[in-house]
Amino acid sequence: MFFSPDCVHCHEVIEDQLRPLLRDHPGELEFLLVNVSTDEGATLFYEVVDRWQIPEEEQGVPTLVIGNEVLIGASEIPQRLPLLLVEAPTLADIPGLSTDLNSVHRMHKDAGIIVIDRESDLRKVPSLSIADKLRSDLIGSSLAIALLLAMLLSGALLTRAWIRRGFPQGRCKPYTRLFPFLSAVGLSIALYLGYIELTGADAICGFVGNCDAVQHSEHAFLFGLFPIGILGAIGYLALIATWYWRNAKPPGTPSPADWLLPTLTFISLSFSVYLTFLEPFVIGAICMWCLLSAAIVTALLWLTHPGTAVYASKTKIDPT
């Protein structure tokens, strides 16, 4: 596979296609990664271009050669690679590149050519710089960073308000009926993302961002096991239930829901801050569904402001 360290789509293929294969079949598969940003790697790439007569408009990375088949791009490789692997084709002869991978490793280990047969070998692959990740989607990254700053500021301001005025008590003012509505929208988004994470299906995404890259990344599962979307759905259900609990009691009657609702919302915001940070700075891709969910959580936090209650408590609470 021909790749470049600053190619976002190359890293998508490595993370979303090669990593799972290496994890599931340790020692059974071998991939030869050729860095085209080196002179030797570029020479080998153009040997492939000449041999398979690849049109100029299709020349680029990632390009993967398996047998006599050439797969080009982050769309074609995922579609055709699994089927071709089943056929176990014989390695093609590329001028200047031995089909003996052990020889390749000895000859080219200092030329940006990497032989990998286990998931741990992927540590040898140069990673994208933060600048490269941000440049890959300037509009999406800008939106994510702006939202991240808004969430941090909102968390700080609401914490200050709770410390000074206490948690809201009594029934909520009429406009706070938006809380269960927004939570229901967030629940729908979380369930959809959970479905994508569990099934591996392609996500419907807008003109900004790359939802598939985010939802199929290792960060889409908590501890590698629990889908983040399902976790978000559980969180939204808890928020809806707590809101109704708080508003079911008589006006002015204290209830654990008075402090539980802001607390759960703040925890949700904190987790959204973490996930939003990962997208531009770690994953290098933006999921607009995720950003919409984070914006909803931020709005929900403001709906727990002490001023949103009909009978707001004037008692200060101990910040500790």
C-alpha positions as CSV (number, residue, x, y, z in Angstrom):
1,M,0.0,0.0,0.0
2,F,1.4,3.4,-1.0
3,F,0.7,6.2,1.5
4,S,1.8,9.6,2.6
5,P,2.2,10.6,6.3
6,D,0.1,13.8,5.7
7,C,-2.7,12.0,3.8
8,V,-5.8,11.9,5.9
9,H,-7.5,9.3,3.7
10,C,-4.4,7.1,4.0
11,H,-4.7,7.1,7.7
12,E,-8.4,6.4,7.5
13,V,-7.7,3.2,5.5
14,I,-4.9,2.2,7.9
15,E,-7.1,2.7,11.0
16,D,-10.4,1.6,9.6
17,Q,-9.4,-1.3,7.3
18,L,-5.9,-2.5,8.1
19,R,-6.0,-2.3,11.9
20,P,-9.1,-4.5,12.3
21,L,-7.7,-7.1,9.8
22,L,-4.4,-7.2,11.7
23,R,-6.2,-7.4,15.1
24,D,-8.4,-10.3,13.9
25,H,-5.7,-12.2,12.0
26,P,-2.4,-11.6,13.8
27,G,0.6,-13.0,11.9
28,E,-1.7,-14.3,9.1
29,L,-1.5,-11.2,6.9
30,E,1.4,-9.0,5.8
31,F,1.1,-5.5,4.5
32,L,3.9,-3.6,2.9
33,L,3.4,0.2,3.5
34,V,5.4,2.4,1.1
35,N,5.9,6.0,2.0
36,V,5.7,8.0,-1.3
37,S,7.1,11.1,0.4
38,T,10.5,9.4,0.2
39,D,12.5,9.2,-3.1
40,E,12.5,5.5,-3.1
41,G,8.8,5.3,-2.3
42,A,7.9,7.7,-5.0
43,T,10.0,5.7,-7.5
44,L,8.2,2.5,-6.6
45,F,4.8,4.3,-6.9
46,Y,5.5,5.4,-10.4
47,E,6.6,1.9,-11.3
48,V,3.1,0.8,-10.4
49,V,1.6,3.7,-12.4
50,D,3.6,2.7,-15.5
51,R,2.9,-1.0,-15.2
52,W,-0.9,-0.7,-14.7
53,Q,-1.2,2.4,-16.9
54,I,-3.1,4.3,-14.2
55,P,-4.6,7.5,-15.7
56,E,-3.1,10.8,-14.4
57,E,-6.4,11.9,-12.9
58,E,-6.5,8.7,-10.8
59,Q,-2.9,8.8,-9.5
60,G,-2.8,9.4,-5.8
61,V,-2.7,7.8,-2.4
62,P,-3.8,5.6,-0.8
63,T,-3.2,3.1,-3.5
64,L,-3.2,-0.6,-2.7
65,V,-1.8,-3.4,-4.9
66,I,-3.0,-6.9,-4.2
67,G,-2.2,-9.6,-6.7
68,N,-2.7,-7.9,-10.1
69,E,-5.4,-5.6,-8.8
70,V,-4.9,-2.0,-8.0
71,L,-7.3,-0.3,-5.5
72,I,-7.2,3.5,-5.4
73,G,-8.8,5.7,-2.7
74,A,-10.5,5.5,0.6
75,S,-13.8,4.4,-1.1
76,E,-12.6,1.6,-3.4
77,I,-10.1,0.0,-0.9
78,P,-12.7,-0.8,1.8
79,Q,-15.2,-2.0,-0.8
80,R,-12.9,-4.5,-2.6
81,L,-10.1,-5.4,-0.2
82,P,-12.1,-7.9,2.0
83,L,-13.2,-9.9,-1.1
84,L,-9.7,-9.9,-2.7
85,L,-8.2,-11.1,0.6
86,V,-10.4,-14.2,0.5
87,E,-8.9,-15.1,-2.9
88,A,-5.4,-14.9,-1.5
89,P,-3.8,-13.7,-4.7
90,T,-0.1,-14.1,-5.5
91,L,1.9,-10.9,-5.0
92,A,2.5,-9.0,-8.2
93,D,6.0,-8.3,-9.4
94,I,6.8,-4.6,-9.0
95,P,10.2,-3.6,-10.5
96,G,12.6,-2.7,-7.7
97,L,10.4,-4.4,-5.0
98,S,11.0,-8.0,-4.1
99,T,8.0,-10.2,-3.4
100,D,10.0,-11.6,-0.4
101,L,8.8,-9.4,2.4
102,N,11.7,-10.4,4.6
103,S,14.1,-9.2,2.0
104,V,12.1,-6.0,1.6
105,H,12.3,-5.4,5.3
106,R,16.1,-5.8,5.3
107,M,16.6,-3.8,2.1
108,H,14.2,-0.9,2.7
109,K,13.7,-0.4,6.4
110,D,15.5,2.9,6.3
111,A,13.7,4.2,3.2
112,G,10.2,4.7,4.7
113,I,9.0,1.2,3.7
114,I,7.3,-0.7,6.5
115,V,6.4,-4.4,6.8
116,I,3.6,-5.0,9.2
117,D,1.8,-8.3,10.2
118,R,0.4,-7.4,13.6
119,E,-1.6,-4.5,15.0
120,S,1.3,-3.4,17.2
121,D,3.4,-2.8,14.0
122,L,1.2,0.2,13.1
123,R,3.1,2.2,15.7
124,K,5.8,2.4,13.1
125,V,3.6,4.3,10.7
126,P,4.2,8.1,10.9
127,S,1.1,9.8,12.4
128,L,-0.6,13.0,11.1
129,S,0.4,16.2,12.8
130,I,-2.3,18.3,14.5
131,A,-1.9,20.9,11.8
132,D,-2.5,18.3,9.1
133,K,-5.6,17.1,10.9
134,L,-7.0,20.6,11.2
135,R,-6.3,21.4,7.5
136,S,-8.0,18.2,6.3
137,D,-11.4,19.9,7.1
138,L,-10.9,23.6,8.0
139,I,-14.6,24.4,8.1
140,G,-15.5,21.4,10.3
141,S,-12.5,21.8,12.5
142,S,-13.3,25.5,13.0
143,L,-16.9,24.6,14.0
144,A,-15.7,22.0,16.4
145,I,-13.2,24.3,18.1
146,A,-15.8,27.1,18.3
147,L,-18.2,24.7,19.9
148,L,-15.6,23.4,22.2
149,L,-14.8,26.9,23.5
150,A,-18.6,27.6,23.9
151,M,-19.0,24.4,26.0
152,L,-16.1,25.2,28.2
153,L,-17.3,28.8,28.8
154,S,-20.9,27.6,29.4
155,G,-19.6,25.1,32.0
156,A,-17.6,27.7,33.8
157,L,-20.5,30.3,33.8
158,L,-23.1,27.8,35.0
159,T,-20.9,26.4,37.7
160,R,-20.4,30.0,39.0
161,A,-24.2,30.6,38.9
162,W,-24.9,27.4,40.9
163,I,-22.3,28.3,43.5
164,R,-23.7,31.8,44.0
165,R,-27.4,31.1,43.7
166,G,-27.8,27.4,44.3
167,F,-29.5,24.8,42.2
168,P,-32.9,25.8,40.7
169,Q,-35.9,24.6,42.8
170,G,-39.6,24.6,42.1
171,R,-41.2,24.2,38.7
172,C,-39.4,25.2,35.6
173,K,-40.5,28.3,33.7
174,P,-42.5,27.6,30.5
175,Y,-39.7,27.9,28.1
176,T,-37.7,25.2,29.8
177,R,-40.2,22.7,28.3
178,L,-37.6,22.8,25.5
179,F,-35.5,20.5,27.8
180,P,-37.4,17.2,27.0
181,F,-37.9,18.2,23.4
182,L,-34.1,18.9,22.8
183,S,-33.3,15.7,24.8
184,A,-35.6,13.7,22.5
185,V,-33.7,15.1,19.5
186,G,-30.4,14.2,21.1
187,L,-31.7,10.8,21.9
188,S,-32.6,10.2,18.2
189,I,-29.1,11.3,17.1
190,A,-27.5,9.0,19.7
191,L,-29.6,6.0,18.7
192,Y,-28.7,6.6,15.0
193,L,-25.0,6.9,15.8
194,G,-25.2,3.8,18.0
195,Y,-26.7,1.9,15.1
196,I,-23.9,3.0,12.8
197,E,-21.3,1.9,15.4
198,L,-22.9,-1.5,16.0
199,T,-23.5,-2.4,12.3
200,G,-20.6,-0.7,10.6
201,A,-23.0,0.9,8.1
202,D,-22.2,4.1,6.3
203,A,-23.4,7.3,8.1
204,I,-25.4,10.0,6.3
205,C,-23.3,13.1,6.6
206,G,-23.6,16.7,5.4
207,F,-21.3,18.6,3.2
208,V,-18.9,19.3,6.2
209,G,-17.1,16.6,8.0
210,N,-16.5,12.9,7.7
211,C,-19.0,11.0,10.0
212,D,-17.8,7.6,8.8
213,A,-14.2,8.3,9.8
214,V,-15.4,9.2,13.3
215,Q,-18.0,6.5,13.8
216,H,-15.7,3.8,12.6
217,S,-12.7,4.9,14.6
218,E,-11.5,3.2,17.8
219,H,-12.8,6.2,19.7
220,A,-16.4,5.3,18.8
221,F,-16.3,2.6,21.5
222,L,-15.8,3.2,25.2
223,F,-12.9,1.0,26.4
224,G,-13.1,-0.6,22.9
225,L,-16.4,-2.4,23.9
226,F,-19.3,0.0,24.5
227,P,-20.7,2.1,21.6
228,I,-20.5,5.8,22.5
229,G,-23.9,6.3,20.7
230,I,-25.7,3.9,23.0
231,L,-24.0,5.5,26.0
232,G,-25.3,8.8,24.8
233,A,-28.8,7.4,24.4
234,I,-28.8,6.2,28.0
235,G,-27.7,9.7,29.1
236,Y,-30.5,11.4,27.2
237,L,-33.1,9.0,28.7
238,A,-31.8,9.8,32.2
239,L,-32.0,13.5,31.5
240,I,-35.6,13.2,30.3
241,A,-36.7,11.1,33.3
242,T,-35.0,13.4,35.8
243,W,-36.6,16.5,34.2
244,Y,-40.1,15.0,34.5
245,W,-39.3,13.9,38.1
246,R,-38.3,17.5,39.0
247,N,-41.5,19.0,37.5
248,A,-43.9,16.4,38.9
249,K,-43.6,17.7,42.5
250,P,-45.6,20.6,43.9
251,P,-44.1,24.1,43.4
252,G,-41.5,25.0,46.0
253,T,-41.1,21.4,47.3
254,P,-37.4,20.4,47.5
255,S,-36.4,17.2,45.7
256,P,-33.2,15.4,44.9
257,A,-34.1,16.1,41.2
258,D,-33.3,19.8,41.9
259,W,-29.6,19.0,42.1
260,L,-29.5,15.8,40.1
261,L,-30.7,17.4,36.8
262,P,-27.9,20.0,36.7
263,T,-25.4,17.4,37.8
264,L,-26.3,14.9,35.1
265,T,-26.4,17.7,32.5
266,F,-22.9,18.9,33.6
267,I,-21.5,15.3,33.3
268,S,-23.0,15.1,29.8
269,L,-21.4,18.3,28.9
270,S,-18.0,17.2,30.2
271,F,-18.2,14.0,28.2
272,S,-19.2,16.0,25.1
273,V,-16.2,18.3,25.6
274,Y,-13.9,15.2,25.6
275,L,-15.5,13.8,22.4
276,T,-15.5,17.1,20.6
277,F,-11.8,17.6,21.5
278,L,-11.0,14.2,20.0
279,E,-12.5,15.0,16.6
280,P,-10.2,17.8,15.3
281,F,-7.1,17.1,17.4
282,V,-6.9,13.3,17.6
283,I,-9.1,11.6,15.0
284,G,-8.6,14.3,12.4
285,A,-12.3,14.1,11.2
286,I,-15.5,15.8,12.2
287,C,-18.9,14.3,12.7
288,M,-21.7,16.9,12.3
289,W,-24.1,14.6,14.1
290,C,-21.8,14.6,17.1
291,L,-21.4,18.4,17.0
292,L,-25.2,18.8,16.9
293,S,-25.5,16.5,20.0
294,A,-22.8,18.5,21.8
295,A,-24.7,21.8,21.0
296,I,-27.9,20.3,22.3
297,V,-26.2,19.3,25.6
298,T,-24.8,22.9,25.9
299,A,-28.4,24.3,25.5
300,L,-29.7,21.8,28.1
301,L,-27.1,23.0,30.5
302,W,-28.3,26.6,30.2
303,L,-31.9,25.4,30.8
304,T,-30.7,24.3,34.3
305,H,-29.6,27.9,35.2
306,P,-30.9,29.0,38.6
307,G,-33.0,31.7,36.9
308,T,-35.0,29.1,35.0
309,A,-37.0,28.1,38.1
310,V,-40.3,29.8,39.2
311,Y,-39.1,29.6,42.8
312,A,-35.3,29.7,42.6
313,S,-33.4,29.0,45.8
314,K,-31.4,31.9,47.3
315,T,-29.4,29.6,49.5
316,K,-25.7,29.3,48.5
317,I,-24.2,25.9,48.4
318,D,-20.8,24.8,49.6
319,P,-18.6,24.7,46.4
320,T,-16.7,21.7,47.9
